[in-house]
Amino acid sequence: MRVGILALQGDVREHRLALERLGAEVAEVRKPAELDEVDGLIIPGGESTTIGRLATLYGLIDPLRKHIRSGLPVYGTCAGMIFLASGVDGASQPQLEVLDATVRRNAWGRQNESFEASLDIDGLDEPFHAVFIRAPWIEQVGDGVEVLARWADHPVMVREGSMLASSFHPELTGDSRVHELFLTMIESGEVA
Ligand code: GLN
């Protein structure tokens, strides 16, 4: 299985290590044609406005939409989730608008800019130690979106068909269970 990581900006290296620990082959994706060569794609955290601007510059917006809409499994973490979402509260920035959810950037306020939480995630037996860094929360989700985890009453992890998104950074801890969940989604070949 070959998993791509959108490598425009953000914590590409940490996702690579997490995937390699699970035995997946990893390819960095920067050009539209490279999307044809992967079975799934991770969009890392970083700064969503920068990712959006670079994706526009590299002509990636439409090819990404096309591949994701035709079923390429995708997992967006933090800024990656913002980039996938259909809207951002109070801002306009380049987005893929493929995930039926609106998000609020930097939602937890100054004192909680970064925090860690023990999170119950649907499908995982034990809580997951989740790292949030200037994280968004999910404001609203459409009917087809399944909420897999909440923190302080806000959805922080969702799934819609072959799309997975989380406000937190599972690549920053040694725990590979969320990446494993994504690999299972790829293997099961589910189409959105
Ligand atoms: N605050 C960033 C944004 O709005 C996301 C932070 C992150 O990815 N850790 O894009």
Boltz pocket constraint, residues with backbone or C-beta under 6 A from the ligand:
constraints:
  - pocket:
      binder: B
      contacts: [[A, 44], [A, 45], [A, 46], [A, 47], [A, 48], [A, 49], [A, 77], [A, 78], [A, 79], [A, 80], [A, 82], [A, 105], [A, 106], [A, 133], [A, 134], [A, 135], [A, 136], [A, 167]]
      max_distance: 6.0
